[in-house]
Amino acid sequence: MIEHDIDIASQQIGHQVEVIEKSGKILNPRTIINGKVQYISNDDWTSGFFPGTMWYMYELTNDEKWKEYGIKYTEALDSIQYLKWHHDIGFMIYCSFGNAYRFTGKPEYKDIIIEAAKSLSTRFRPVPGVIQSWDENRGWQGQRGWMCPVIIDNMMNLDLLFNATKLSGNPKYYDIAVKHAQTTMKNHFRPDYTSYHVVSYNNDGSVEKKQTHQGKNDDSAWSRGQAWGVYGYTSCYRETKDTTFLQEAINIADMIIKKVTTDDCIPYWDYDAPAGENTPRDASAAAITASALLELSAYAPKEKKYFDYAETILKNLSSDKYLAVKGSNQGFVLMHSTGSLPHGSEIDVPLNYADYYYLEALQRYVNLTK
């Protein structure tokens, strides 16, 4: 399975790279809209995934060409280290420069990671103890009037902070990450360990609202949001060895396994969406979940069910139903992801972050089964 998947990925992503190189530009593919590849600007929240994909291709194949592309596409994002107007700098920098530093050790990459952590830290609000996700007056949130919105996705940006402390020796970033994780654990999760998408805070630190912006409704379990949660708390345990975070990850994982209603473990876009052939799936949520559960299985070795469940997801994502045929899908690897159904955006399409976490999951699977 792994050899087959890597071969497909090499062909597909190789096609994307060939198109980009022929253009003479540095382009960053995100998805397909109306049959055409949608390329994005550097400040799009998904801009780190395509460069990050180069690094996982390099790790999976040991082919130096992927390293060369990784360096080229990663370094095109260097200005992002100064971005301060939203929280996704963690995705953007750590998936690209974080992986690049892992393989090259270039000191300039280290400096960029630390600078990006400084930028992200400007969004920390000490009274509620959270990193504010969006500015109150920009984008979707500007229509909602949230005072200090925090989305569950923000758990994915903590890796940047944890590693900035390791690289700089400054405990500030670590402390912010831990505090954000603790506050999120307190306020985002329901008794059954499903997560709200958005929690907004008042200036005094109290909770203003608990809502959704991408899920079916405020009280539903948006599938990708649940994946961000289990992934984020697994990472928090890795970096802190705080068993409270490990237990939270276990609780979320158990909830996900219980909530899935599809026959192949690839969830509908929301775990509370009505079951049916016409209900969109979200392969990106499945890929993120698989990657998280593979790591979690190493920390909770008695619970083999996490490895087995992740393996089932990977096998099904690797089937013809989700894995693109060579030469199709405009070079993307996975099919059938959902970006934001309530906004009519990116429904049943490939997404660059689905491919990124799928390759990460394959690499983790390889590491665990060696």
C-alpha positions in Angstrom: 0.0 0.0 0.0 2.7 2.5 1.0 4.7 2.0 -2.2 1.6 2.4 -4.3 0.6 5.5 -2.5 4.0 7.1 -2.7 4.1 6.3 -6.4 0.7 8.0 -7.0 1.8 11.0 -4.9 5.1 11.3 -6.8 3.2 11.3 -10.1 0.5 13.7 -9.0 2.6 16.3 -7.1 5.3 15.9 -9.8 2.6 17.1 -12.3 1.8 20.1 -10.1 5.5 21.0 -9.9 6.0 20.6 -13.6 3.1 23.0 -14.4 4.5 25.6 -11.9 8.1 25.3 -13.2 6.9 25.8 -16.8 5.1 29.0 -15.7 8.3 30.6 -14.7 6.6 31.7 -11.4 6.5 30.4 -7.9 2.8 29.3 -7.5 1.1 27.8 -4.6 -1.9 25.4 -5.4 -4.7 25.2 -2.9 -7.7 23.5 -4.7 -9.7 23.3 -7.9 -12.5 25.7 -8.7 -14.6 25.3 -11.9 -12.0 22.8 -13.3 -9.0 25.1 -12.7 -6.3 25.0 -10.1 -6.7 27.8 -7.6 -3.4 29.4 -6.8 -3.1 31.5 -3.6 -1.1 34.4 -2.2 1.5 34.0 0.5 -0.8 35.3 3.2 -3.5 32.7 2.6 -3.8 30.4 5.6 -3.0 27.3 3.5 0.2 28.6 1.9 2.5 26.5 4.0 1.1 23.1 3.0 2.4 22.9 -0.6 6.0 23.6 0.4 5.5 21.2 3.4 4.4 18.6 1.0 7.7 18.8 -0.8 9.5 17.9 2.5 7.3 14.9 3.1 7.9 13.7 -0.4 11.6 14.0 0.2 11.3 12.1 3.4 9.2 9.3 1.8 11.3 8.9 -1.3 14.8 10.2 -0.4 14.8 11.8 -3.9 16.9 15.0 -3.8 14.7 16.8 -6.3 12.0 17.1 -3.6 14.5 18.7 -1.3 15.4 21.2 -3.9 11.8 22.1 -4.6 11.2 22.2 -0.8 13.9 24.8 -0.4 12.6 26.9 -3.4 8.9 26.9 -2.4 9.6 27.3 1.3 11.9 30.3 0.9 9.3 32.0 -1.1 7.3 32.4 2.1 10.0 34.1 4.2 8.0 37.4 4.5 5.2 35.5 6.3 7.3 35.5 9.5 6.1 39.1 10.1 2.4 38.4 9.6 0.4 39.5 12.7 -3.2 39.9 11.6 -4.3 36.3 12.0 -3.3 33.2 13.9 -2.5 30.8 11.0 1.1 31.8 10.8 1.7 28.6 12.7 0.4 26.5 9.8 2.1 28.7 7.3 5.6 28.8 8.8 5.9 25.5 10.7 4.6 23.3 7.9 7.1 24.9 5.5 10.1 26.3 7.5 9.6 23.8 10.3 10.1 20.9 8.0 12.8 22.7 6.1 14.8 23.2 9.3 14.3 19.6 10.2 16.1 18.4 7.1 18.6 21.2 6.5 19.4 22.8 9.9 19.9 26.1 8.1 20.3 28.8 10.8 18.3 31.3 8.7 15.3 28.9 8.9 15.7 28.8 12.7 15.6 32.6 12.8 12.4 32.7 10.7 10.7 30.2 13.0 11.6 32.3 16.0 10.5 35.6 14.4 7.2 33.9 13.4 6.6 32.9 17.0 7.2 36.5 18.0 4.5 37.6 15.5 2.1 34.9 16.7 2.7 35.9 20.3 1.4 39.4 19.6 -2.0 37.8 19.4 -1.9 36.4 22.9 -4.5 37.9 25.2 -3.4 37.4 28.8 -6.7 38.1 30.5 -8.6 35.2 28.9 -5.4 33.4 28.3 -5.8 32.7 24.6 -4.3 33.5 21.3 -6.9 35.5 19.4 -7.6 33.8 16.1 -9.1 36.6 14.0 -9.2 40.4 14.3 -12.7 41.6 15.2 -13.2 43.7 12.1 -11.8 41.4 9.3 -13.3 38.7 7.1 -16.0 36.4 8.2 -15.7 37.3 11.9 -16.3 41.0 11.1 -19.9 40.1 10.3 -20.4 38.3 13.6 -19.2 40.9 16.0 -17.1 38.6 18.1 -15.0 40.4 20.7 -12.1 37.9 20.8 -12.8 34.9 18.7 -10.8 31.7 19.2 -11.3 28.7 16.9 -10.3 25.1 17.6 -8.0 25.3 14.6 -5.7 27.5 16.7 -4.5 24.4 18.5 -2.5 23.6 15.4 -0.4 26.7 15.7 1.1 25.7 19.1 3.8 23.6 17.6 5.4 26.7 16.2 5.5 28.2 19.7 6.8 25.0 21.4 9.6 24.8 18.9 10.5 28.4 19.1 11.2 28.0 22.8 13.5 25.0 22.0 15.3 27.0 19.3 15.6 30.2 21.2 15.7 29.2 24.9 13.0 31.7 25.6 10.2 30.1 27.7 7.7 32.8 26.7 6.5 30.9 23.7 6.1 27.6 25.5 4.2 29.3 28.3 1.8 31.0 25.9 1.1 27.6 24.1 0.4 25.8 27.4 -1.9 28.6 28.6 -3.8 28.6 25.3 -4.2 24.8 25.4 -5.5 24.9 29.0 -8.0 27.6 28.3 -9.2 25.9 25.2 -9.6 22.6 27.0 -11.7 24.4 29.6 -14.1 26.3 27.3 -14.2 24.6 23.9 -15.2 21.1 24.8 -18.6 19.7 25.7 -19.2 16.9 28.2 -19.0 14.3 25.4 -15.6 15.9 24.2 -17.0 17.3 21.0 -15.7 20.8 20.4 -17.3 24.1 19.5 -15.7 25.7 16.5 -15.6 29.3 17.9 -15.4 30.5 21.4 -15.4 34.3 21.8 -14.2 36.1 25.0 -15.1 39.3 26.6 -12.5 41.9 27.7 -12.7 40.6 31.3 -11.8 37.1 30.2 -15.3 35.6 30.5 -16.8 33.7 27.6 -19.0 35.8 25.3 -20.3 33.2 22.8 -19.9 29.6 21.8 -20.8 29.2 18.1 -19.7 27.8 14.8 -18.7 29.3 11.5 -18.0 26.2 9.4 -20.0 23.5 11.1 -23.6 22.4 10.6 -24.8 24.4 13.7 -23.4 25.8 16.9 -23.9 22.5 18.8 -22.7 20.2 16.1 -19.3 18.5 15.8 -17.6 19.9 12.7 -15.4 17.0 11.5 -12.2 18.9 10.7 -12.5 20.8 14.0 -12.5 17.6 15.9 -9.5 16.5 14.0 -7.7 19.7 14.9 -8.5 19.0 18.5 -7.1 15.5 18.8 -4.0 16.5 16.8 -3.4 19.6 18.9 -3.6 17.9 22.2 -1.5 15.0 21.1 1.2 17.5 20.1 0.8 19.3 23.5 1.5 16.1 25.3 4.5 15.4 23.1 6.0 18.8 24.0 5.0 19.0 27.7 4.6 15.4 28.9 1.5 16.7 30.8 -0.8 13.7 31.1 -3.8 16.1 31.3 -3.2 16.8 27.6 -2.7 13.2 26.8 -6.0 12.3 28.4 -7.8 15.1 26.5 -6.4 13.7 23.2 -7.6 10.2 24.2 -11.0 11.5 25.1 -11.4 13.3 21.7 -10.1 10.2 19.9 -12.6 8.0 21.6 -15.3 10.5 20.7 -14.3 10.5 17.0 -14.3 6.7 16.8 -17.7 6.6 18.4 -19.2 9.4 16.3 -18.2 8.2 12.8 -21.3 6.9 10.9 -19.7 6.2 7.5 -18.8 2.6 6.5 -15.2 3.6 5.6 -14.3 5.9 8.5 -14.0 8.9 6.2 -16.4 11.3 7.9 -19.1 13.5 6.6 -18.1 17.1 6.7 -19.9 17.4 10.1 -20.3 14.4 12.4 -23.9 15.5 12.9 -24.7 16.0 9.2 -27.5 13.7 8.0 -26.2 10.4 6.5 -26.7 9.9 2.9 -25.1 9.5 -0.5 -25.3 13.2 -1.2 -23.8 14.4 2.0 -20.2 15.5 1.3 -17.3 13.7 3.0 -14.2 15.4 4.2 -11.0 13.5 3.3 -9.0 16.3 4.9 -10.6 15.6 8.3 -9.8 11.9 7.9 -6.2 12.5 6.9 -5.6 14.8 9.9 -7.3 12.4 12.2 -5.2 9.5 10.9 -2.0 11.4 11.4 -2.9 12.4 14.9 -4.0 8.9 16.0 -0.8 7.4 14.7 1.2 9.6 16.9 -1.2 9.1 19.8 -0.9 5.4 19.5 2.8 5.7 20.4 1.9 7.6 23.6 -0.9 5.2 24.6 0.5 1.9 23.4 -2.0 -0.2 25.4 -4.7 1.4 23.2 -3.9 -0.4 19.9 -7.3 0.7 18.6 -5.9 4.2 17.7 -3.3 2.6 15.4 -5.8 0.2 14.0 -8.3 3.0 13.3 -5.7 5.2 11.7 -4.6 2.3 9.6 -8.2 1.7 8.4 -8.5 5.4 7.5 -5.2 5.2 5.5 -6.2 2.1 3.7 -9.5 3.7 2.7 -8.0 6.9 1.6 -5.6 4.9 -0.5 -8.5 3.2 -2.3 -9.8 4.3 -5.7 -12.6 6.1 -4.0 -10.3 8.8 -2.6 -6.9 8.4 -4.1 -6.6 10.1 -7.5 -5.8 8.2 -10.6 -2.5 9.2 -12.1 -2.9 12.2 -14.4 -6.3 13.2 -12.9 -7.4 15.6 -10.2 -5.0 18.4 -11.6 -2.1 16.8 -9.7 -3.7 16.7 -6.2 -3.4 13.4 -4.4 -6.7 13.0 -2.6 -10.3 13.7 -3.7 -13.5 14.5 -1.8 -12.6 17.1 0.8 -14.8 19.9 2.1 -13.6 23.4 3.0 -16.6 25.3 4.3 -20.0 23.9 3.3 -22.0 26.7 5.1 -20.3 29.2 2.8 -20.7 27.1 -0.3 -16.9 27.0 -0.5 -14.7 24.1 -1.6 -17.2 21.4 -1.5 -16.2 17.9 -2.7 -12.8 19.1 -4.0 -9.1 18.3 -3.4 -7.4 20.5 -0.8 -3.7 21.0 -0.3 -3.9 20.4 3.4 -5.6 17.0 2.8 -2.6 16.0 0.8 -0.1 17.4 3.3 -1.6 15.5 6.3 -2.1 12.4 4.2 1.6 12.3 3.4 2.5 13.0 7.0 0.3 10.1 8.1 2.0 7.8 5.6 5.4 8.8 7.0 4.2 8.2 10.5 2.8 4.9 9.5 6.1 3.9 7.9 8.0 5.0 11.1 5.7 3.0 13.4 5.8 -0.2 11.3 9.5 -0.4 10.7 
